[in-house]
Amino acid sequence: MSEEVLKLKDVYKDYFKIGTAVNLETLEKDKDLIASQFNSMTAENDMKPIILSLEEEKFNYGPADQIVQFANDNNMGMRGHTLVWHNQTPGWMFKDGDKKAGRELMLSRLEKYIHTTMNHYNDSLFYAWDVVNEAIDDTGSHLLRESPWLDTIGEDYIERAFEFARDANPDIPLFYNDYNESHPHKREKIYKLVKDLIDKEIPVDGIGLQAHWNLEAPHLDDIRRAIEKYASLGLKLHVTEMDVSIFNFDDRRKDLTTLSPEMEEKQAERYGEFFSIFREYHEYIDSVTLWAASDRYNWLNDFPVENRKNWPMLFDEANQPKESFYRVTSF
Ligand code: GLA
């Protein structure tokens, strides 16, 4: 990359941290881009329960430790992601021999898992942990989605998880993190969940807005309303997993093989508008994380359509700045 290219982390130093999701492969292949542009990282997968503790009583911190080492070497912060989730969690946590585990056993495992992991990463470069990820039902009138945690422990699994996390580390900000966070129906549910936690004096410090967005959704007004509603709770806000897909969620087309100039322009316009909103609300927003460093690698190349190329990030497949990058850095 040429010398004149601006750095996101410098451009935004008076606003918020700028992060990227990483894995060991991207830390190898994209290390210059990551170290030069960003000042925060989130492990894309390596701090999830299925990686950290695939088997009971065994912990595998190896890959995640390498990520933390990179953060240390390059003066970057870390967001811990994620302690309690219905996905990417090993089956042993929910079983007692051949039977389903009971409430007390699951609570004691949850406590141990949270304590061990947060104590292992008791490093000052961690500035947040996602304690509970995606607990809310997207549709319908139920507040919480089905999950083995809800099924066995009951609705208070979320409260207990935040309490265990606070016990494990009295200082670190604790987050509830979810997607479709700007959708009005889900926004009201996220607000209710977190407000109830606050009313019960459960230690929750922030809301993570995943921000898996696209060229059409969500509407800018809905993003503003979501930020304002969450901020009214007096919590910190982080944008935790941002990408701007070229495809709407229900667009399952597979015939697009290059990013057209029109699409690149539309994406740049969207990125520009999103970051302008983030700047406007920067007193509430402490951190904005993109869910990949560049279009070279990102999870949307396989989701929701397998093997379909997508171009959701600020840098292209050769890790060079796209029009979106220029729009985000010129204001
Ligand atoms: C969710 C999770 C992330 C990641 C993405 C897909 O948003 O919170 O950890 O798994 O899905 O990459």
Boltz pocket constraint, residues with backbone or C-beta under 6 A from the ligand:
constraints:
  - pocket:
      binder: B
      contacts: [[A, 43], [A, 44], [A, 81], [A, 133], [A, 179], [A, 210], [A, 241], [A, 299]]
      max_distance: 6.0
